[in-house]
Amino acid sequence: MVLLFALSVIAIVLAVNVVVGTVYAIADAPESAAPSLASVPRSVWTASTVVTLGIIFVVSLVNIVGLAGGGAKVAKMMADEGITLDK
């Protein structure tokens, strides 16, 4: 599970970086030149990666804290309405 989580984090960071880099390259390219990801500064890649990892970390932490409450809290997170004992 940890390996799958790590792979998914890597995939998300790469996808976000490609989008951010493409937007930056298109916005920054002069009209006479074609946009290129190679022209994107390292600081843009770093900022994009740090922000993405920060969001993933915060959301994961919130979910872990929520799951630490036990079975009843997990059931409420899943919108459980309870069990009725109809016979």
mmCIF file as gemmi writes it, N, C-alpha and C atoms, coordinates in Angstrom:
data_model
loop_
_atom_site.group_PDB
_atom_site.id
_atom_site.type_symbol
_atom_site.label_atom_id
_atom_site.label_alt_id
_atom_site.label_comp_id
_atom_site.label_asym_id
_atom_site.label_entity_id
_atom_site.label_seq_id
_atom_site.pdbx_PDB_ins_code
_atom_site.Cartn_x
_atom_site.Cartn_y
_atom_site.Cartn_z
_atom_site.occupancy
_atom_site.B_iso_or_equiv
_atom_site.pdbx_formal_charge
_atom_site.auth_seq_id
_atom_site.auth_asym_id
_atom_site.pdbx_PDB_model_num
ATOM 1 N N . MET Axp A 1 ? 0.81 -1.19 0 1 0 ? 1 A 1
ATOM 2 C CA . MET Axp A 1 ? 0 0 0 1 0 ? 1 A 1
ATOM 3 C C . MET Axp A 1 ? 0.863 1.268 0 1 0 ? 1 A 1
ATOM 4 N N . VAL Axp A 2 ? 1.929 1.241 0.756 1 0 ? 2 A 1
ATOM 5 C CA . VAL Axp A 2 ? 2.793 2.419 0.825 1 0 ? 2 A 1
ATOM 6 C C . VAL Axp A 2 ? 3.437 2.671 -0.538 1 0 ? 2 A 1
ATOM 7 N N . LEU Axp A 3 ? 3.82 1.604 -1.216 1 0 ? 3 A 1
ATOM 8 C CA . LEU Axp A 3 ? 4.424 1.742 -2.544 1 0 ? 3 A 1
ATOM 9 C C . LEU Axp A 3 ? 3.418 2.343 -3.527 1 0 ? 3 A 1
ATOM 10 N N . LEU Axp A 4 ? 2.182 1.871 -3.48 1 0 ? 4 A 1
ATOM 11 C CA . LEU Axp A 4 ? 1.152 2.419 -4.366 1 0 ? 4 A 1
ATOM 12 C C . LEU Axp A 4 ? 0.884 3.891 -4.061 1 0 ? 4 A 1
ATOM 13 N N . PHE Axp A 5 ? 0.861 4.241 -2.776 1 0 ? 5 A 1
ATOM 14 C CA . PHE Axp A 5 ? 0.669 5.638 -2.395 1 0 ? 5 A 1
ATOM 15 C C . PHE Axp A 5 ? 1.819 6.486 -2.923 1 0 ? 5 A 1
ATOM 16 N N . ALA Axp A 6 ? 3.038 6.008 -2.752 1 0 ? 6 A 1
ATOM 17 C CA . ALA Axp A 6 ? 4.205 6.758 -3.221 1 0 ? 6 A 1
ATOM 18 C C . ALA Axp A 6 ? 4.172 6.922 -4.742 1 0 ? 6 A 1
ATOM 19 N N . LEU Axp A 7 ? 3.811 5.867 -5.445 1 0 ? 7 A 1
ATOM 20 C CA . LEU Axp A 7 ? 3.715 5.954 -6.908 1 0 ? 7 A 1
ATOM 21 C C . LEU Axp A 7 ? 2.625 6.931 -7.339 1 0 ? 7 A 1
ATOM 22 N N . SER Axp A 8 ? 1.514 6.928 -6.63 1 0 ? 8 A 1
ATOM 23 C CA . SER Axp A 8 ? 0.442 7.855 -6.983 1 0 ? 8 A 1
ATOM 24 C C . SER Axp A 8 ? 0.842 9.303 -6.697 1 0 ? 8 A 1
ATOM 25 N N . VAL Axp A 9 ? 1.567 9.531 -5.617 1 0 ? 9 A 1
ATOM 26 C CA . VAL Axp A 9 ? 2.059 10.88 -5.312 1 0 ? 9 A 1
ATOM 27 C C . VAL Axp A 9 ? 3.014 11.343 -6.407 1 0 ? 9 A 1
ATOM 28 N N . ILE Axp A 10 ? 3.903 10.474 -6.826 1 0 ? 10 A 1
ATOM 29 C CA . ILE Axp A 10 ? 4.845 10.817 -7.898 1 0 ? 10 A 1
ATOM 30 C C . ILE Axp A 10 ? 4.088 11.143 -9.184 1 0 ? 10 A 1
ATOM 31 N N . ALA Axp A 11 ? 3.09 10.335 -9.512 1 0 ? 11 A 1
ATOM 32 C CA . ALA Axp A 11 ? 2.309 10.569 -10.731 1 0 ? 11 A 1
ATOM 33 C C . ALA Axp A 11 ? 1.55 11.896 -10.657 1 0 ? 11 A 1
ATOM 34 N N . ILE Axp A 12 ? 0.983 12.192 -9.505 1 0 ? 12 A 1
ATOM 35 C CA . ILE Axp A 12 ? 0.252 13.456 -9.342 1 0 ? 12 A 1
ATOM 36 C C . ILE Axp A 12 ? 1.197 14.642 -9.48 1 0 ? 12 A 1
ATOM 37 N N . VAL Axp A 13 ? 2.359 14.566 -8.829 1 0 ? 13 A 1
ATOM 38 C CA . VAL Axp A 13 ? 3.336 15.659 -8.903 1 0 ? 13 A 1
ATOM 39 C C . VAL Axp A 13 ? 3.798 15.857 -10.35 1 0 ? 13 A 1
ATOM 40 N N . LEU Axp A 14 ? 4.072 14.771 -11.057 1 0 ? 14 A 1
ATOM 41 C CA . LEU Axp A 14 ? 4.496 14.889 -12.457 1 0 ? 14 A 1
ATOM 42 C C . LEU Axp A 14 ? 3.402 15.507 -13.32 1 0 ? 14 A 1
ATOM 43 N N . ALA Axp A 15 ? 2.162 15.071 -13.117 1 0 ? 15 A 1
ATOM 44 C CA . ALA Axp A 15 ? 1.055 15.616 -13.91 1 0 ? 15 A 1
ATOM 45 C C . ALA Axp A 15 ? 0.865 17.106 -13.644 1 0 ? 15 A 1
ATOM 46 N N . VAL Axp A 16 ? 0.896 17.493 -12.386 1 0 ? 16 A 1
ATOM 47 C CA . VAL Axp A 16 ? 0.736 18.915 -12.047 1 0 ? 16 A 1
ATOM 48 C C . VAL Axp A 16 ? 1.9 19.726 -12.606 1 0 ? 16 A 1
ATOM 49 N N . ASN Axp A 17 ? 3.109 19.194 -12.501 1 0 ? 17 A 1
ATOM 50 C CA . ASN Axp A 17 ? 4.272 19.908 -13.029 1 0 ? 17 A 1
ATOM 51 C C . ASN Axp A 17 ? 4.187 20.098 -14.541 1 0 ? 17 A 1
ATOM 52 N N . VAL Axp A 18 ? 3.701 19.1 -15.25 1 0 ? 18 A 1
ATOM 53 C CA . VAL Axp A 18 ? 3.556 19.231 -16.706 1 0 ? 18 A 1
ATOM 54 C C . VAL Axp A 18 ? 2.543 20.33 -17.037 1 0 ? 18 A 1
ATOM 55 N N . VAL Axp A 19 ? 1.434 20.352 -16.315 1 0 ? 19 A 1
ATOM 56 C CA . VAL Axp A 19 ? 0.417 21.384 -16.565 1 0 ? 19 A 1
ATOM 57 C C . VAL Axp A 19 ? 0.964 22.766 -16.231 1 0 ? 19 A 1
ATOM 58 N N . VAL Axp A 20 ? 1.569 22.913 -15.056 1 0 ? 20 A 1
ATOM 59 C CA . VAL Axp A 20 ? 2.112 24.21 -14.65 1 0 ? 20 A 1
ATOM 60 C C . VAL Axp A 20 ? 3.219 24.655 -15.608 1 0 ? 20 A 1
ATOM 61 N N . GLY Axp A 21 ? 4.1 23.738 -15.957 1 0 ? 21 A 1
ATOM 62 C CA . GLY Axp A 21 ? 5.181 24.067 -16.891 1 0 ? 21 A 1
ATOM 63 C C . GLY Axp A 21 ? 4.668 24.469 -18.258 1 0 ? 21 A 1
ATOM 64 N N . THR Axp A 22 ? 3.649 23.77 -18.743 1 0 ? 22 A 1
ATOM 65 C CA . THR Axp A 22 ? 3.07 24.103 -20.048 1 0 ? 22 A 1
ATOM 66 C C . THR Axp A 22 ? 2.419 25.478 -20.024 1 0 ? 22 A 1
ATOM 67 N N . VAL Axp A 23 ? 1.649 25.747 -18.974 1 0 ? 23 A 1
ATOM 68 C CA . VAL Axp A 23 ? 1.013 27.064 -18.854 1 0 ? 23 A 1
ATOM 69 C C . VAL Axp A 23 ? 2.075 28.158 -18.778 1 0 ? 23 A 1
ATOM 70 N N . TYR Axp A 24 ? 3.109 27.937 -17.992 1 0 ? 24 A 1
ATOM 71 C CA . TYR Axp A 24 ? 4.182 28.929 -17.872 1 0 ? 24 A 1
ATOM 72 C C . TYR Axp A 24 ? 4.887 29.124 -19.211 1 0 ? 24 A 1
ATOM 73 N N . ALA Axp A 25 ? 5.199 28.029 -19.896 1 0 ? 25 A 1
ATOM 74 C CA . ALA Axp A 25 ? 5.923 28.126 -21.166 1 0 ? 25 A 1
ATOM 75 C C . ALA Axp A 25 ? 5.093 28.864 -22.213 1 0 ? 25 A 1
ATOM 76 N N . ILE Axp A 26 ? 3.801 28.597 -22.254 1 0 ? 26 A 1
ATOM 77 C CA . ILE Axp A 26 ? 2.938 29.281 -23.225 1 0 ? 26 A 1
ATOM 78 C C . ILE Axp A 26 ? 2.811 30.763 -22.886 1 0 ? 26 A 1
ATOM 79 N N . ALA Axp A 27 ? 2.659 31.049 -21.606 1 0 ? 27 A 1
ATOM 80 C CA . ALA Axp A 27 ? 2.495 32.447 -21.189 1 0 ? 27 A 1
ATOM 81 C C . ALA Axp A 27 ? 3.785 33.249 -21.353 1 0 ? 27 A 1
ATOM 82 N N . ASP Axp A 28 ? 4.918 32.599 -21.196 1 0 ? 28 A 1
ATOM 83 C CA . ASP Axp A 28 ? 6.202 33.301 -21.198 1 0 ? 28 A 1
ATOM 84 C C . ASP Axp A 28 ? 6.879 33.33 -22.566 1 0 ? 28 A 1
ATOM 85 N N . ALA Axp A 29 ? 6.439 32.507 -23.506 1 0 ? 29 A 1
ATOM 86 C CA . ALA Axp A 29 ? 7.121 32.397 -24.796 1 0 ? 29 A 1
ATOM 87 C C . ALA Axp A 29 ? 6.852 33.633 -25.653 1 0 ? 29 A 1
ATOM 88 N N . PRO Axp A 30 ? 7.887 34.125 -26.285 1 0 ? 30 A 1
ATOM 89 C CA . PRO Axp A 30 ? 7.656 35.228 -27.235 1 0 ? 30 A 1
ATOM 90 C C . PRO Axp A 30 ? 6.851 34.716 -28.433 1 0 ? 30 A 1
ATOM 91 N N . GLU Axp A 31 ? 6.196 35.623 -29.106 1 0 ? 31 A 1
ATOM 92 C CA . GLU Axp A 31 ? 5.331 35.204 -30.218 1 0 ? 31 A 1
ATOM 93 C C . GLU Axp A 31 ? 6.107 34.568 -31.361 1 0 ? 31 A 1
ATOM 94 N N . SER Axp A 32 ? 7.371 34.874 -31.489 1 0 ? 32 A 1
ATOM 95 C CA . SER Axp A 32 ? 8.164 34.328 -32.596 1 0 ? 32 A 1
ATOM 96 C C . SER Axp A 32 ? 8.731 32.939 -32.298 1 0 ? 32 A 1
ATOM 97 N N . ALA Axp A 33 ? 8.653 32.499 -31.047 1 0 ? 33 A 1
ATOM 98 C CA . ALA Axp A 33 ? 9.232 31.199 -30.682 1 0 ? 33 A 1
ATOM 99 C C . ALA Axp A 33 ? 8.141 30.26 -30.181 1 0 ? 33 A 1
ATOM 100 N N . ALA Axp A 34 ? 8.383 28.974 -30.384 1 0 ? 34 A 1
ATOM 101 C CA . ALA Axp A 34 ? 7.451 27.962 -29.89 1 0 ? 34 A 1
ATOM 102 C C . ALA Axp A 34 ? 7.699 27.752 -28.391 1 0 ? 34 A 1
ATOM 103 N N . PRO Axp A 35 ? 6.623 27.542 -27.615 1 0 ? 35 A 1
ATOM 104 C CA . PRO Axp A 35 ? 6.821 27.291 -26.184 1 0 ? 35 A 1
ATOM 105 C C . PRO Axp A 35 ? 7.569 25.978 -25.952 1 0 ? 35 A 1
ATOM 106 N N . SER Axp A 36 ? 8.395 25.972 -24.928 1 0 ? 36 A 1
ATOM 107 C CA . SER Axp A 36 ? 9.183 24.787 -24.613 1 0 ? 36 A 1
ATOM 108 C C . SER Axp A 36 ? 9.27 24.612 -23.104 1 0 ? 36 A 1
ATOM 109 N N . LEU Axp A 37 ? 9.118 23.377 -22.646 1 0 ? 37 A 1
ATOM 110 C CA . LEU Axp A 37 ? 9.243 23.103 -21.212 1 0 ? 37 A 1
ATOM 111 C C . LEU Axp A 37 ? 10.67 23.321 -20.73 1 0 ? 37 A 1
ATOM 112 N N . ALA Axp A 38 ? 11.631 23.266 -21.641 1 0 ? 38 A 1
ATOM 113 C CA . ALA Axp A 38 ? 13.03 23.489 -21.262 1 0 ? 38 A 1
ATOM 114 C C . ALA Axp A 38 ? 13.27 24.94 -20.844 1 0 ? 38 A 1
ATOM 115 N N . SER Axp A 39 ? 12.381 25.849 -21.266 1 0 ? 39 A 1
ATOM 116 C CA . SER Axp A 39 ? 12.564 27.255 -20.916 1 0 ? 39 A 1
ATOM 117 C C . SER Axp A 39 ? 11.978 27.623 -19.557 1 0 ? 39 A 1
ATOM 118 N N . VAL Axp A 40 ? 11.313 26.673 -18.924 1 0 ? 40 A 1
ATOM 119 C CA . VAL Axp A 40 ? 10.695 26.935 -17.62 1 0 ? 40 A 1
ATOM 120 C C . VAL Axp A 40 ? 11.792 26.925 -16.548 1 0 ? 40 A 1
ATOM 121 N N . PRO Axp A 41 ? 11.874 27.978 -15.727 1 0 ? 41 A 1
ATOM 122 C CA . PRO Axp A 41 ? 12.914 28.029 -14.692 1 0 ? 41 A 1
ATOM 123 C C . PRO Axp A 41 ? 12.732 26.948 -13.617 1 0 ? 41 A 1
ATOM 124 N N . ARG Axp A 42 ? 13.831 26.589 -13.021 1 0 ? 42 A 1
ATOM 125 C CA . ARG Axp A 42 ? 13.808 25.563 -11.98 1 0 ? 42 A 1
ATOM 126 C C . ARG Axp A 42 ? 12.937 25.98 -10.798 1 0 ? 42 A 1
ATOM 127 N N . SER Axp A 43 ? 12.875 27.275 -10.517 1 0 ? 43 A 1
ATOM 128 C CA . SER Axp A 43 ? 12.071 27.746 -9.388 1 0 ? 43 A 1
ATOM 129 C C . SER Axp A 43 ? 10.581 27.459 -9.591 1 0 ? 43 A 1
ATOM 130 N N . VAL Axp A 44 ? 10.118 27.485 -10.83 1 0 ? 44 A 1
ATOM 131 C CA . VAL Axp A 44 ? 8.713 27.16 -11.109 1 0 ? 44 A 1
ATOM 132 C C . VAL Axp A 44 ? 8.46 25.682 -10.828 1 0 ? 44 A 1
ATOM 133 N N . TRP Axp A 45 ? 9.379 24.828 -11.27 1 0 ? 45 A 1
ATOM 134 C CA . TRP Axp A 45 ? 9.238 23.388 -11 1 0 ? 45 A 1
ATOM 135 C C . TRP Axp A 45 ? 9.256 23.12 -9.498 1 0 ? 45 A 1
ATOM 136 N N . THR Axp A 46 ? 10.175 23.782 -8.801 1 0 ? 46 A 1
ATOM 137 C CA . THR Axp A 46 ? 10.301 23.577 -7.355 1 0 ? 46 A 1
ATOM 138 C C . THR Axp A 46 ? 9.05 24.044 -6.626 1 0 ? 46 A 1
ATOM 139 N N . ALA Axp A 47 ? 8.577 25.217 -6.966 1 0 ? 47 A 1
ATOM 140 C CA . ALA Axp A 47 ? 7.378 25.746 -6.307 1 0 ? 47 A 1
ATOM 141 C C . ALA Axp A 47 ? 6.167 24.86 -6.572 1 0 ? 47 A 1
ATOM 142 N N . SER Axp A 48 ? 6.017 24.416 -7.801 1 0 ? 48 A 1
ATOM 143 C CA . SER Axp A 48 ? 4.901 23.539 -8.149 1 0 ? 48 A 1
ATOM 144 C C . SER Axp A 48 ? 4.965 22.229 -7.368 1 0 ? 48 A 1
ATOM 145 N N . THR Axp A 49 ? 6.153 21.661 -7.271 1 0 ? 49 A 1
ATOM 146 C CA . THR Axp A 49 ? 6.325 20.4 -6.543 1 0 ? 49 A 1
ATOM 147 C C . THR Axp A 49 ? 6.05 20.583 -5.054 1 0 ? 49 A 1
ATOM 148 N N . VAL Axp A 50 ? 6.587 21.649 -4.469 1 0 ? 50 A 1
ATOM 149 C CA . VAL Axp A 50 ? 6.409 21.886 -3.03 1 0 ? 50 A 1
ATOM 150 C C . VAL Axp A 50 ? 4.938 22.121 -2.692 1 0 ? 50 A 1
ATOM 151 N N . VAL Axp A 51 ? 4.262 22.921 -3.499 1 0 ? 51 A 1
ATOM 152 C CA . VAL Axp A 51 ? 2.844 23.192 -3.239 1 0 ? 51 A 1
ATOM 153 C C . VAL Axp A 51 ? 2.013 21.907 -3.388 1 0 ? 51 A 1
ATOM 154 N N . THR Axp A 52 ? 2.279 21.143 -4.424 1 0 ? 52 A 1
ATOM 155 C CA . THR Axp A 52 ? 1.538 19.891 -4.633 1 0 ? 52 A 1
ATOM 156 C C . THR Axp A 52 ? 1.779 18.911 -3.492 1 0 ? 52 A 1
ATOM 157 N N . LEU Axp A 53 ? 3.029 18.731 -3.105 1 0 ? 53 A 1
ATOM 158 C CA . LEU Axp A 53 ? 3.331 17.819 -1.992 1 0 ? 53 A 1
ATOM 159 C C . LEU Axp A 53 ? 2.717 18.322 -0.69 1 0 ? 53 A 1
ATOM 160 N N . GLY Axp A 54 ? 2.709 19.634 -0.499 1 0 ? 54 A 1
ATOM 161 C CA . GLY Axp A 54 ? 2.098 20.208 0.703 1 0 ? 54 A 1
ATOM 162 C C . GLY Axp A 54 ? 0.607 19.916 0.773 1 0 ? 54 A 1
ATOM 163 N N . ILE Axp A 55 ? -0.076 20.07 -0.35 1 0 ? 55 A 1
ATOM 164 C CA . ILE Axp A 55 ? -1.511 19.779 -0.379 1 0 ? 55 A 1
ATOM 165 C C . ILE Axp A 55 ? -1.767 18.304 -0.107 1 0 ? 55 A 1
ATOM 166 N N . ILE Axp A 56 ? -0.996 17.435 -0.74 1 0 ? 56 A 1
ATOM 167 C CA . ILE Axp A 56 ? -1.156 15.991 -0.519 1 0 ? 56 A 1
ATOM 168 C C . ILE Axp A 56 ? -0.898 15.649 0.944 1 0 ? 56 A 1
ATOM 169 N N . PHE Axp A 57 ? 0.136 16.251 1.541 1 0 ? 57 A 1
ATOM 170 C CA . PHE Axp A 57 ? 0.465 15.988 2.939 1 0 ? 57 A 1
ATOM 171 C C . PHE Axp A 57 ? -0.66 16.421 3.865 1 0 ? 57 A 1
ATOM 172 N N . VAL Axp A 58 ? -1.191 17.619 3.665 1 0 ? 58 A 1
ATOM 173 C CA . VAL Axp A 58 ? -2.255 18.137 4.542 1 0 ? 58 A 1
ATOM 174 C C . VAL Axp A 58 ? -3.518 17.282 4.42 1 0 ? 58 A 1
ATOM 175 N N . VAL Axp A 59 ? -3.914 16.961 3.204 1 0 ? 59 A 1
ATOM 176 C CA . VAL Axp A 59 ? -5.117 16.146 3.014 1 0 ? 59 A 1
ATOM 177 C C . VAL Axp A 59 ? -4.923 14.752 3.618 1 0 ? 59 A 1
ATOM 178 N N . SER Axp A 60 ? -3.754 14.173 3.44 1 0 ? 60 A 1
ATOM 179 C CA . SER Axp A 60 ? -3.478 12.855 4.026 1 0 ? 60 A 1
ATOM 180 C C . SER Axp A 60 ? -3.507 12.919 5.543 1 0 ? 60 A 1
ATOM 181 N N . LEU Axp A 61 ? -2.933 13.964 6.109 1 0 ? 61 A 1
ATOM 182 C CA . LEU Axp A 61 ? -2.918 14.129 7.561 1 0 ? 61 A 1
ATOM 183 C C . LEU Axp A 61 ? -4.341 14.273 8.106 1 0 ? 61 A 1
ATOM 184 N N . VAL Axp A 62 ? -5.172 15.053 7.433 1 0 ? 62 A 1
ATOM 185 C CA . VAL Axp A 62 ? -6.563 15.212 7.854 1 0 ? 62 A 1
ATOM 186 C C . VAL Axp A 62 ? -7.288 13.866 7.808 1 0 ? 62 A 1
ATOM 187 N N . ASN Axp A 63 ? -7.06 13.098 6.767 1 0 ? 63 A 1
ATOM 188 C CA . ASN Axp A 63 ? -7.705 11.78 6.663 1 0 ? 63 A 1
ATOM 189 C C . ASN Axp A 63 ? -7.197 10.815 7.734 1 0 ? 63 A 1
ATOM 190 N N . ILE Axp A 64 ? -5.93 10.848 8.036 1 0 ? 64 A 1
ATOM 191 C CA . ILE Axp A 64 ? -5.374 9.965 9.073 1 0 ? 64 A 1
ATOM 192 C C . ILE Axp A 64 ? -5.961 10.318 10.429 1 0 ? 64 A 1
ATOM 193 N N . VAL Axp A 65 ? -6.039 11.606 10.729 1 0 ? 65 A 1
ATOM 194 C CA . VAL Axp A 65 ? -6.628 12.033 12 1 0 ? 65 A 1
ATOM 195 C C . VAL Axp A 65 ? -8.092 11.618 12.063 1 0 ? 65 A 1
ATOM 196 N N . GLY Axp A 66 ? -8.802 11.744 10.966 1 0 ? 66 A 1
ATOM 197 C CA . GLY Axp A 66 ? -10.198 11.329 10.924 1 0 ? 66 A 1
ATOM 198 C C . GLY Axp A 66 ? -10.369 9.839 11.133 1 0 ? 66 A 1
ATOM 199 N N . LEU Axp A 67 ? -9.482 9.043 10.578 1 0 ? 67 A 1
ATOM 200 C CA . LEU Axp A 67 ? -9.562 7.599 10.727 1 0 ? 67 A 1
ATOM 201 C C . LEU Axp A 67 ? -9.142 7.138 12.123 1 0 ? 67 A 1
ATOM 202 N N . ALA Axp A 68 ? -8.376 7.96 12.823 1 0 ? 68 A 1
ATOM 203 C CA . ALA Axp A 68 ? -7.913 7.586 14.157 1 0 ? 68 A 1
ATOM 204 C C . ALA Axp A 68 ? -9.043 7.578 15.171 1 0 ? 68 A 1
ATOM 205 N N . GLY Axp A 69 ? -10.189 8.149 14.828 1 0 ? 69 A 1
ATOM 206 C CA . GLY Axp A 69 ? -11.318 8.213 15.744 1 0 ? 69 A 1
ATOM 207 C C . GLY Axp A 69 ? -12.001 6.88 15.982 1 0 ? 69 A 1
ATOM 208 N N . GLY Axp A 70 ? -11.694 5.886 15.192 1 0 ? 70 A 1
ATOM 209 C CA . GLY Axp A 70 ? -12.284 4.57 15.384 1 0 ? 70 A 1
ATOM 210 C C . GLY Axp A 70 ? -13.416 4.29 14.407 1 0 ? 70 A 1
ATOM 211 N N . GLY Axp A 71 ? -14.05 3.147 14.622 1 0 ? 71 A 1
ATOM 212 C CA . GLY Axp A 71 ? -15.058 2.654 13.702 1 0 ? 71 A 1
ATOM 213 C C . GLY Axp A 71 ? -16.253 3.562 13.517 1 0 ? 71 A 1
ATOM 214 N N . ALA Axp A 72 ? -16.759 4.145 14.598 1 0 ? 72 A 1
ATOM 215 C CA . ALA Axp A 72 ? -17.944 5.001 14.504 1 0 ? 72 A 1
ATOM 216 C C . ALA Axp A 72 ? -17.641 6.25 13.688 1 0 ? 72 A 1
ATOM 217 N N . LYS Axp A 73 ? -16.493 6.819 13.906 1 0 ? 73 A 1
ATOM 218 C CA . LYS Axp A 73 ? -16.128 8.025 13.164 1 0 ? 73 A 1
ATOM 219 C C . LYS Axp A 73 ? -15.909 7.704 11.684 1 0 ? 73 A 1
ATOM 220 N N . VAL Axp A 74 ? -15.312 6.563 11.407 1 0 ? 74 A 1
ATOM 221 C CA . VAL Axp A 74 ? -15.112 6.144 10.022 1 0 ? 74 A 1
ATOM 222 C C . VAL Axp A 74 ? -16.461 5.931 9.348 1 0 ? 74 A 1
ATOM 223 N N . ALA Axp A 75 ? -17.409 5.326 10.052 1 0 ? 75 A 1
ATOM 224 C CA . ALA Axp A 75 ? -18.736 5.099 9.492 1 0 ? 75 A 1
ATOM 225 C C . ALA Axp A 75 ? -19.431 6.424 9.179 1 0 ? 75 A 1
ATOM 226 N N . LYS Axp A 76 ? -19.28 7.405 10.045 1 0 ? 76 A 1
ATOM 227 C CA . LYS Axp A 76 ? -19.876 8.722 9.793 1 0 ? 76 A 1
ATOM 228 C C . LYS Axp A 76 ? -19.213 9.401 8.602 1 0 ? 76 A 1
ATOM 229 N N . MET Axp A 77 ? -17.894 9.211 8.447 1 0 ? 77 A 1
ATOM 230 C CA . MET Axp A 77 ? -17.205 9.771 7.288 1 0 ? 77 A 1
ATOM 231 C C . MET Axp A 77 ? -17.747 9.172 5.992 1 0 ? 77 A 1
ATOM 232 N N . MET Axp A 78 ? -18.174 7.933 6.061 1 0 ? 78 A 1
ATOM 233 C CA . MET Axp A 78 ? -18.699 7.245 4.887 1 0 ? 78 A 1
ATOM 234 C C . MET Axp A 78 ? -20.202 7.461 4.732 1 0 ? 78 A 1
ATOM 235 N N . ALA Axp A 79 ? -20.788 8.366 5.517 1 0 ? 79 A 1
ATOM 236 C CA . ALA Axp A 79 ? -22.227 8.705 5.487 1 0 ? 79 A 1
ATOM 237 C C . ALA Axp A 79 ? -23.086 7.501 5.846 1 0 ? 79 A 1
ATOM 238 N N . ASP Axp A 80 ? -22.65 6.738 6.82 1 0 ? 80 A 1
ATOM 239 C CA . ASP Axp A 80 ? -23.415 5.591 7.293 1 0 ? 80 A 1
ATOM 240 C C . ASP Axp A 80 ? -24.597 6.091 8.103 1 0 ? 80 A 1
ATOM 241 N N . GLU Axp A 81 ? -25.733 5.465 7.909 1 0 ? 81 A 1
ATOM 242 C CA . GLU Axp A 81 ? -26.938 5.851 8.643 1 0 ? 81 A 1
ATOM 243 C C . GLU Axp A 81 ? -27.223 4.933 9.812 1 0 ? 81 A 1
ATOM 244 N N . GLY Axp A 82 ? -26.373 4.009 10.058 1 0 ? 82 A 1
ATOM 245 C CA . GLY Axp A 82 ? -26.57 3.097 11.18 1 0 ? 82 A 1
ATOM 246 C C . GLY Axp A 82 ? -27.185 1.777 10.737 1 0 ? 82 A 1
ATOM 247 N N . ILE Axp A 83 ? -27.221 0.855 11.662 1 0 ? 83 A 1
ATOM 248 C CA . ILE Axp A 83 ? -27.76 -0.464 11.389 1 0 ? 83 A 1
ATOM 249 C C . ILE Axp A 83 ? -29.097 -0.598 12.126 1 0 ? 83 A 1
ATOM 250 N N . THR Axp A 84 ? -30.097 -1.025 11.424 1 0 ? 84 A 1
ATOM 251 C CA . THR Axp A 84 ? -31.383 -1.285 12.056 1 0 ? 84 A 1
ATOM 252 C C . THR Axp A 84 ? -31.558 -2.799 12.18 1 0 ? 84 A 1
ATOM 253 N N . LEU Axp A 85 ? -32.102 -3.207 13.274 1 0 ? 85 A 1
ATOM 254 C CA . LEU Axp A 85 ? -32.276 -4.641 13.524 1 0 ? 85 A 1
ATOM 255 C C . LEU Axp A 85 ? -33.75 -5.019 13.28 1 0 ? 85 A 1
ATOM 256 N N . ASP Axp A 86 ? -34.157 -5.019 12.056 1 0 ? 86 A 1
ATOM 257 C CA . ASP Axp A 86 ? -35.517 -5.429 11.711 1 0 ? 86 A 1
ATOM 258 C C . ASP Axp A 86 ? -35.585 -6.944 11.647 1 0 ? 86 A 1
ATOM 259 N N . LYS Axp A 87 ? -36.563 -7.51 12.323 1 0 ? 87 A 1
ATOM 260 C CA . LYS Axp A 87 ? -36.69 -8.965 12.31 1 0 ? 87 A 1
ATOM 261 C C . LYS Axp A 87 ? -37.904 -9.386 11.565 1 0 ? 87 A 1
